[in-house]
Amino acid sequence: MQQRTKQEMQLAKKYVTSKAQNLPFHKCFTNDNWFNSHDLTSIYVSRVMPSGKICFCMYLIDKGCLGLKSTAFFINAEPDEYEDLVAQGYQREGRDYVEITPSQAHNIIFGGIDYAEECGFTPMDKDWRITERFLDEDLITDEIDDIEFGRDGMPFYMSGPYDNVSKILGTLRRNFGEDGFQYTEAPF
């Protein structure tokens, strides 16, 4: 999508926080290896607006220990434009993607956030206050327990280019001890 003006951002924010939660869900997508992946999982959740256009949110979930790393929201996309944007997003990441159910999307998002809280972290993106309202916690199912967060029963942290690595490692050491988590430096 093209760069949005401040007025367009405000309109999208108001729509997502006040109207979107009453709209029917449309298509949800995630990377194809989401179930076996221990690192970042991108999730797109969409709803159909009365006009037939799509409003959607993107959630970047670190299943290793950090939970929600980033999120974004959009309105007024044509259905084919939405699917093109999803395809482009995964292509930039060098990943394949699959369609998932709204319940699966909610299980990944809220499961990642809950696990991160157990590790001592809260959602990192200020826009979570907005995109959280786009979701419906009633869609969380028992299948959330089947998703592995962390790796091999412990938190797994792979540093990101914008992470405060020493702060994150300090939190993990305080909460799990020196040997209670796994750490890998990501190659950038």
Buried (B, 14 or more C-beta within 10 A) or exposed (E): EEEEEEEBEEBBBEBBBEBBEEBEBBBBBBBBBBBEBBBBBBBBBBBBBEEEBBBBBBBBBBBBBBBBBBBBBBBBBEBEBBBEBBEEBBEEEEBEBBEBBBBBBBBBBBBBBBBBEEBBBEBBBEBBEBBBBBBBEEBBEEEBEEBBBBBEEBBBBBBBEEBEEEEBBEBBBEBBEEEEBBBEEEEE
